[in-house]
């Protein structure tokens, strides 16, 4: 659904506390995303650790306590199956009405687990996120991308299109291609692989409407991966927390380790 901004967050093994622990699926447990269900962008979610509140831009809203989840069901995210808690009929009815399709809400409680395996990091414990617990981007890289989009007659895009967890200011454009390990507040982040971008970046994150071919069209001119294990255009880097703790807006970012040679582009 829509991104939610925070002043501070707690980093845990699966990601930030509460982040992407809920999943909307069809009746068979197959996950929905904005790729195939753009109306998700019209819903705002807030989770206080016990209750999730969902609302649309109108007056329609619903609050569901995780305590109501008493039935476990298998849900699917890409190639992974997760034994999650079904959040009941009240949530299902509200979501089905808001999305105009059959939908159910599922919660990854502490009993549920998901582990992804890839060539980059072996096994990684993760939430319902696509790939890794955290996605890092920089304002300087977005500025450089937007300068190129505007120079070609397009309109600048906002950072919300890329849905990062952490956005860093003050770096040089694309400096993140050489970062391997960061320290932010109490937290250490291991950056593992770059994020190949999909059609969600072309959608208005308030309405879900398609906004054309940008930023993918311009990214394809200078950020197309030449790495055999990454297919597509790149913006932002994925990673995981190797040291847990608190992160607050405005704290200094320290680059603890870099990678030689950056990342190959076609």
Sine and cosine of phi, psi and omega as CSV:
sin_phi,cos_phi,sin_psi,cos_psi,sin_omega,cos_omega
0.00,0.00,-0.43,-0.90,-0.01,-1.00
-0.95,0.32,0.50,-0.86,0.10,-1.00
-0.93,0.37,0.47,-0.88,0.04,-1.00
-0.84,-0.54,0.82,-0.58,0.00,-1.00
-1.00,0.07,0.55,-0.83,0.00,-1.00
-0.71,-0.71,0.48,-0.88,0.11,-0.99
-0.99,0.17,-0.55,0.84,0.03,-1.00
-0.50,-0.87,0.43,-0.90,-0.01,-1.00
-0.52,-0.85,0.37,-0.93,0.06,-1.00
-0.96,-0.27,0.82,-0.57,0.03,-1.00
-1.00,0.08,0.77,-0.64,0.04,-1.00
-0.77,-0.63,0.04,-1.00,-0.10,-0.99
-0.84,0.55,-0.71,0.70,-0.06,-1.00
-0.98,0.19,-0.19,0.98,-0.07,-1.00
0.68,-0.74,-0.25,-0.97,0.06,-1.00
-0.90,0.43,0.54,-0.84,-0.04,-1.00
-0.81,0.59,0.85,-0.53,0.03,-1.00
1.00,0.09,-0.20,0.98,-0.11,-0.99
-0.96,0.28,0.82,-0.57,0.09,-1.00
0.80,0.60,0.66,0.75,0.08,-1.00
-1.00,-0.10,-0.11,0.99,0.06,-1.00
-0.93,-0.37,0.54,-0.84,-0.03,-1.00
-0.65,-0.76,0.72,-0.70,0.09,-1.00
-0.99,-0.16,0.76,-0.65,-0.04,-1.00
-0.74,-0.67,0.15,-0.99,0.18,-0.98
-0.99,0.14,-0.09,-1.00,-0.06,-1.00
-0.91,0.42,-0.37,0.93,0.00,-1.00
-1.00,-0.04,0.04,1.00,0.03,-1.00
1.00,0.04,0.15,0.99,0.02,-1.00
-1.00,0.08,0.74,-0.68,-0.15,-0.99
-0.95,0.31,0.55,-0.84,0.17,-0.99
-0.98,-0.19,0.56,-0.83,0.20,-0.98
-0.68,-0.73,0.06,-1.00,0.04,-1.00
-0.92,0.39,-0.23,0.97,0.06,-1.00
-0.88,0.48,-0.67,0.74,-0.03,-1.00
-0.91,-0.42,-0.08,1.00,0.00,-1.00
-0.65,-0.76,0.97,0.23,-0.08,-1.00
-0.86,0.51,-0.41,0.91,-0.03,-1.00
-0.89,0.45,-0.26,0.97,0.07,-1.00
-0.85,0.53,-0.50,0.87,-0.01,-1.00
-0.92,0.39,-0.24,0.97,-0.02,-1.00
-1.00,-0.01,0.02,1.00,-0.04,-1.00
-0.92,-0.38,0.74,-0.67,0.09,-1.00
-0.97,-0.25,0.69,-0.73,0.00,-1.00
-0.85,-0.53,0.67,-0.74,0.12,-0.99
-0.76,-0.66,0.75,-0.66,-0.04,-1.00
-0.81,-0.58,0.82,-0.58,-0.03,-1.00
-0.98,-0.21,0.20,0.98,-0.04,-1.00
0.99,-0.16,-0.32,0.95,0.01,-1.00
-0.77,-0.63,-0.57,0.82,-0.06,-1.00
-0.78,-0.63,0.71,-0.71,0.12,-0.99
-0.97,-0.24,0.77,-0.64,0.03,-1.00
-0.93,-0.36,0.81,-0.59,0.01,-1.00
-0.91,-0.41,0.63,-0.77,-0.01,-1.00
-0.50,-0.87,0.53,-0.85,0.15,-0.99
-0.98,-0.18,0.01,-1.00,-0.02,-1.00
-0.93,0.38,-0.32,0.95,0.05,-1.00
-0.99,0.10,-0.57,-0.82,-0.04,-1.00
-0.99,-0.16,-0.01,1.00,-0.08,-1.00
-0.98,0.22,0.80,-0.60,0.02,-1.00
-0.46,-0.89,0.28,-0.96,0.04,-1.00
-0.46,-0.89,0.54,-0.84,0.05,-1.00
-0.82,-0.57,0.78,-0.63,-0.07,-1.00
-0.80,-0.60,0.82,-0.57,0.08,-1.00
-0.99,0.15,0.64,-0.77,0.05,-1.00
-0.90,0.44,-0.28,0.96,0.01,-1.00
-0.93,0.38,-0.32,0.95,-0.03,-1.00
-0.98,0.20,-0.28,0.96,-0.01,-1.00
-0.95,0.30,0.96,-0.28,-0.01,-1.00
-0.81,-0.59,0.07,1.00,0.04,-1.00
-0.86,-0.51,0.79,-0.62,0.05,-1.00
-1.00,-0.08,0.56,-0.83,0.03,-1.00
-0.53,-0.85,0.43,-0.90,0.01,-1.00
-1.00,0.09,0.83,-0.56,0.06,-1.00
-0.88,-0.47,0.40,-0.92,-0.10,-0.99
-0.85,-0.53,0.78,-0.63,0.12,-0.99
-0.84,-0.55,0.93,-0.36,-0.11,-0.99
0.80,0.60,-0.90,-0.44,-0.04,-1.00
-0.99,-0.14,0.03,1.00,-0.07,-1.00
-0.98,-0.18,0.66,-0.75,0.14,-0.99
-0.95,-0.30,0.66,-0.75,-0.05,-1.00
-0.77,-0.64,0.70,-0.71,0.08,-1.00
-1.00,0.07,1.00,-0.06,-0.12,-0.99
-0.95,-0.32,0.18,-0.98,0.07,-1.00
-1.00,-0.02,0.80,-0.60,0.13,-0.99
-0.98,0.20,0.76,-0.65,-0.12,-0.99
-1.00,0.00,0.23,0.97,0.20,-0.98
1.00,-0.05,0.04,-1.00,-0.13,-0.99
-0.96,0.29,-0.56,0.83,0.00,-1.00
-0.86,0.51,-0.73,0.68,0.03,-1.00
-0.91,0.41,-0.67,0.74,-0.03,-1.00
-0.89,0.46,-0.68,0.73,0.00,-1.00
-0.90,0.43,-0.68,0.73,-0.01,-1.00
-0.90,0.44,-0.74,0.68,-0.02,-1.00
-0.91,0.41,-0.64,0.76,0.00,-1.00
-0.88,0.47,-0.60,0.80,0.04,-1.00
-0.94,0.33,-0.69,0.72,-0.05,-1.00
-0.93,0.37,-0.55,0.83,-0.07,-1.00
-0.99,-0.15,-0.13,0.99,-0.02,-1.00
0.85,0.53,0.66,0.75,0.08,-1.00
-0.28,-0.96,0.35,-0.94,0.01,-1.00
-0.91,0.42,0.79,-0.61,-0.07,-1.00
-0.51,-0.86,0.53,-0.85,0.07,-1.00
-0.74,-0.67,0.50,-0.86,0.01,-1.00
-0.97,-0.23,0.73,-0.68,-0.04,-1.00
-0.78,-0.62,0.54,-0.84,-0.08,-1.00
-0.83,-0.55,0.77,-0.64,0.11,-0.99
-1.00,0.05,1.00,-0.08,0.02,-1.00
-0.99,0.16,-0.10,-0.99,-0.05,-1.00
-0.95,0.32,-0.30,0.95,0.05,-1.00
-0.97,0.22,-0.61,0.79,-0.01,-1.00
-0.94,0.34,0.46,-0.89,0.02,-1.00
-0.54,-0.84,0.43,-0.90,0.07,-1.00
-0.55,-0.83,0.74,-0.67,0.01,-1.00
-0.75,-0.66,0.83,-0.56,0.03,-1.00
-0.99,-0.16,0.56,-0.83,0.03,-1.00
-0.85,-0.53,0.77,-0.64,0.07,-1.00
-0.49,-0.87,0.05,-1.00,-0.06,-1.00
-0.97,0.25,-0.23,0.97,-0.12,-0.99
-1.00,0.10,-0.68,0.74,-0.13,-0.99
-0.69,-0.72,0.21,0.98,-0.06,-1.00
0.93,0.36,-0.85,-0.52,0.00,-1.00
-0.99,-0.15,0.76,-0.65,0.01,-1.00
-0.77,-0.63,0.80,-0.60,0.09,-1.00
-0.97,0.24,0.76,-0.65,-0.12,-0.99
-0.54,-0.84,0.30,-0.95,0.06,-1.00
-0.99,0.11,-0.58,-0.82,0.09,-1.00
-1.00,0.08,0.20,0.98,0.04,-1.00
-0.88,0.48,0.38,-0.92,0.01,-1.00
-0.83,0.56,-0.74,0.68,-0.19,-0.98
-0.66,-0.75,-0.76,0.64,-0.11,-0.99
-0.70,-0.71,0.29,-0.96,-0.04,-1.00
-0.90,0.43,-0.44,0.90,-0.11,-0.99
-0.60,-0.80,0.54,-0.84,0.06,-1.00
-0.80,-0.60,0.82,-0.58,-0.08,-1.00
-0.92,-0.38,0.70,-0.72,0.07,-1.00
-0.67,-0.74,0.17,-0.99,0.02,-1.00
-0.78,-0.63,0.54,-0.84,0.04,-1.00
-0.91,0.42,-0.57,0.82,-0.04,-1.00
-0.90,0.44,-0.63,0.78,0.02,-1.00
-0.93,0.38,-0.64,0.77,0.06,-1.00
-0.89,0.45,-0.66,0.75,0.02,-1.00
-0.87,0.49,-0.68,0.73,0.00,-1.00
-0.90,0.43,-0.69,0.73,0.05,-1.00
-0.87,0.49,-0.72,0.69,-0.02,-1.00
-0.91,0.42,-0.58,0.82,0.07,-1.00
-0.86,0.51,-0.63,0.77,0.00,-1.00
-0.95,0.31,-0.65,0.76,0.02,-1.00
-0.88,0.47,-0.74,0.67,-0.03,-1.00
-0.90,0.43,-0.62,0.78,0.02,-1.00
-0.88,0.47,-0.44,0.90,0.02,-1.00
-1.00,-0.08,0.18,0.98,0.09,-1.00
1.00,-0.03,0.13,0.99,0.00,-1.00
-1.00,-0.08,0.01,-1.00,0.03,-1.00
-0.97,-0.23,0.62,-0.78,-0.01,-1.00
-0.87,0.49,0.51,-0.86,0.02,-1.00
-0.93,-0.36,0.43,-0.90,0.01,-1.00
-1.00,0.00,0.33,-0.94,0.02,-1.00
-0.88,0.47,-0.44,0.90,-0.03,-1.00
-0.88,0.48,-0.39,0.92,0.02,-1.00
-0.88,0.48,-0.48,0.88,-0.08,-1.00
-1.00,-0.09,-0.18,0.98,0.13,-0.99
0.81,0.59,0.74,0.68,0.03,-1.00
-0.98,0.20,0.37,-0.93,0.13,-0.99
-0.99,0.11,-0.61,0.79,-0.06,-1.00
-0.76,-0.65,0.75,-0.67,0.07,-1.00
-0.86,-0.51,0.80,-0.60,-0.10,-0.99
-0.95,-0.30,0.70,-0.72,0.02,-1.00
-0.95,-0.32,0.43,-0.90,0.13,-0.99
1.00,-0.08,-0.06,1.00,0.01,-1.00
-1.00,0.00,0.19,-0.98,0.14,-0.99
-0.98,0.22,0.44,-0.90,0.05,-1.00
-0.83,0.56,0.75,-0.66,0.07,-1.00
0.91,0.41,0.30,0.96,0.08,-1.00
-0.87,0.49,-0.46,0.89,-0.03,-1.00
-0.88,0.47,-0.35,0.94,0.03,-1.00
-0.90,0.45,-0.36,0.93,-0.03,-1.00
-0.95,-0.30,-0.03,1.00,0.00,-1.00
-0.99,0.12,0.70,-0.71,0.07,-1.00
-0.93,-0.38,-0.62,0.79,-0.04,-1.00
-0.63,-0.78,0.74,-0.68,0.00,-1.00
-0.84,-0.54,0.51,-0.86,0.16,-0.99
-0.87,-0.49,0.84,-0.54,0.00,-1.00
-0.76,-0.65,0.93,-0.36,-0.10,-1.00
0.89,0.46,-0.80,-0.60,0.03,-1.00
-1.00,0.06,-0.08,1.00,-0.24,-0.97
-0.97,-0.23,0.65,-0.76,0.13,-0.99
-0.92,-0.40,0.76,-0.65,-0.04,-1.00
-0.90,-0.43,0.78,-0.63,0.11,-0.99
-0.99,-0.12,0.91,-0.41,0.03,-1.00
-1.00,0.08,0.84,-0.55,-0.20,-0.98
-0.97,-0.24,-0.79,0.61,-0.02,-1.00
-0.49,-0.87,0.40,-0.92,-0.01,-1.00
-0.96,0.27,0.41,-0.91,-0.07,-1.00
-1.00,-0.07,0.91,-0.42,0.10,-0.99
-0.98,0.19,0.73,-0.68,-0.20,-0.98
-0.99,-0.15,0.51,-0.86,-0.07,-1.00
-0.87,-0.49,-0.17,-0.99,-0.10,-1.00
-0.92,0.40,-0.31,0.95,0.01,-1.00
-0.86,0.51,-0.50,0.87,0.00,-1.00
-0.92,0.40,-0.26,0.97,0.00,-1.00
-1.00,-0.10,0.07,1.00,-0.07,-1.00
-0.97,-0.24,0.65,-0.76,0.12,-0.99
-0.88,0.47,0.85,-0.53,-0.08,-1.00
-0.99,0.14,0.13,0.99,0.14,-0.99
-0.96,-0.27,-0.51,0.86,-0.09,-1.00
-0.86,-0.50,-0.32,0.95,-0.04,-1.00
1.00,0.10,-0.02,1.00,-0.05,-1.00
-0.96,0.27,0.56,-0.83,0.07,-1.00
-0.94,0.33,0.69,-0.72,-0.05,-1.00
-0.93,-0.36,0.28,0.96,0.00,-1.00
0.95,-0.31,-0.47,-0.88,-0.12,-0.99
-0.99,-0.13,-0.17,0.99,-0.01,-1.00
-1.00,0.02,0.54,-0.84,0.17,0.99
-1.00,-0.02,0.02,1.00,-0.09,-1.00
-0.89,0.46,-0.60,0.80,-0.05,-1.00
-0.89,0.46,-0.71,0.70,0.00,-1.00
-0.96,0.28,-0.63,0.78,0.06,-1.00
-0.84,0.54,-0.57,0.82,-0.02,-1.00
-0.91,0.41,-0.32,0.95,-0.03,-1.00
-0.99,0.12,-0.30,0.95,-0.04,-1.00
-0.50,-0.87,-0.03,1.00,-0.01,-1.00
-0.78,-0.62,0.54,0.84,0.03,-1.00
-1.00,0.08,0.82,-0.57,-0.08,-1.00
-0.89,0.46,0.66,-0.75,0.14,-0.99
-0.93,-0.36,0.18,0.98,-0.01,-1.00
-1.00,0.05,0.70,-0.71,-0.06,-1.00
-0.90,0.43,-0.34,0.94,-0.04,-1.00
-0.98,-0.20,0.09,1.00,0.06,-1.00
-0.74,-0.67,0.86,-0.51,-0.05,-1.00
-0.91,-0.42,0.90,-0.44,0.05,-1.00
0.76,-0.65,-0.27,-0.96,0.00,-1.00
-0.98,-0.20,0.47,-0.88,-0.24,-0.97
-0.90,-0.44,0.72,-0.70,0.23,-0.97
-0.45,-0.90,0.87,-0.48,0.00,-1.00
1.00,0.01,0.30,-0.95,0.00,-1.00
-0.80,-0.60,0.64,-0.77,0.04,-1.00
-1.00,-0.04,0.44,-0.90,0.05,-1.00
-0.20,-0.98,-0.18,-0.98,0.00,-1.00
-0.63,-0.78,0.26,-0.96,-0.01,-1.00
-1.00,-0.02,0.86,-0.52,0.09,-1.00
-0.99,-0.12,-0.23,0.97,0.12,-0.99
-0.66,-0.75,0.85,-0.52,-0.08,-1.00
-0.99,0.10,0.25,-0.97,0.04,-1.00
0.43,-0.91,-0.40,-0.92,-0.07,-1.00
-0.96,-0.27,0.58,-0.81,0.14,-0.99
-0.81,-0.58,0.71,-0.70,0.07,-1.00
-0.83,-0.55,0.49,-0.87,0.11,-0.99
-0.86,0.51,0.66,-0.76,0.11,-0.99
1.00,-0.06,-0.11,0.99,-0.02,-1.00
-0.98,0.20,0.34,-0.94,-0.02,-1.00
-0.97,0.25,0.63,-0.77,0.07,-1.00
-0.98,-0.21,0.77,-0.63,0.02,-1.00
-0.92,-0.40,0.79,-0.61,0.07,-1.00
-1.00,0.07,0.94,-0.35,-0.06,-1.00
-1.00,0.08,-0.50,0.86,-0.05,-1.00
-0.44,-0.90,0.61,-0.79,0.04,-1.00
-0.90,-0.43,0.23,-0.97,0.06,-1.00
-0.93,-0.36,0.62,-0.78,-0.03,-1.00
-0.96,0.28,0.71,-0.70,0.15,-0.99
0.99,0.12,-0.09,1.00,0.02,-1.00
0.93,0.36,-0.69,-0.73,-0.04,-1.00
-0.72,-0.70,0.63,-0.78,-0.07,-1.00
-0.98,0.18,0.72,-0.70,0.06,-1.00
-0.83,-0.55,0.54,-0.84,0.00,-1.00
-0.97,0.24,0.00,0.00,0.00,0.00
